[in-house]
Amino acid sequence: MLDVPERSPPWYEESGEGFANSEVVAIEEAPSRAQWIVKTNDVITSTVRPIRRLLALIETEQNNYICSSGFAVLKPTKIEPEVLLVYLRSPIVCEILDLHTTASMYPAISTEDLLNIPITLPKESTRQKITEKVRASRKAREQSKQLLEIAKTGVEQAIETDEAAATTWINQQLEALGITLTTTT
């Protein structure tokens, strides 16, 4: 028997940038296609219109979330998840996947056909560079979100209180992130 919580784990929609967007919904409001449980470092890929390159790497905080049955959940074992993500997002691989789709109005690839696509592994050093670059990109994206929130809150403070207090607060937040502003003349 399955113990179903009152609220389901977040339901996924892919952003098209290698990141999965999610939202918490009540179980009774979850779409019927919310069926697959994902784990950290899974790679999810849309089986519908693979030419769109909709893939995502599941982050630690997304462990045990639920995604749509419109995605294949891949659990990399002999390849780094970041390398698999980049490989499956490459235009040539998406073209190959598209060749295996069936139907014209709702072209989809079966999970079986997806799993039979050959993967050519690059050298270990190349795989390591890809992994490092993907991780750095993800870290930069997270930092940009933090900076945007700091900027928005800083503007609100400048409007509600005064600019000097807002500037001081912004500088404190940036310092906490290890960021030092430099001025140019």
Secondary structure as GFF3:
##gff-version 3
##sequence-region A 1 185
A	DSSP	beta_strand	7	14	.	.	.	ID=ss1
A	DSSP	beta_strand	20	26	.	.	.	ID=ss2
A	DSSP	three_ten_helix	27	29	.	.	.	ID=ss3
A	DSSP	beta_strand	34	37	.	.	.	ID=ss4
A	DSSP	beta_strand	43	46	.	.	.	ID=ss5
A	DSSP	three_ten_helix	50	52	.	.	.	ID=ss6
A	DSSP	beta_strand	55	57	.	.	.	ID=ss7
A	DSSP	three_ten_helix	60	62	.	.	.	ID=ss8
A	DSSP	beta_strand	66	68	.	.	.	ID=ss9
A	DSSP	beta_strand	71	74	.	.	.	ID=ss10
A	DSSP	alpha_helix	81	89	.	.	.	ID=ss11
A	DSSP	alpha_helix	91	99	.	.	.	ID=ss12
A	DSSP	alpha_helix	111	115	.	.	.	ID=ss13
A	DSSP	alpha_helix	124	160	.	.	.	ID=ss14
A	DSSP	alpha_helix	163	176	.	.	.	ID=ss15
###
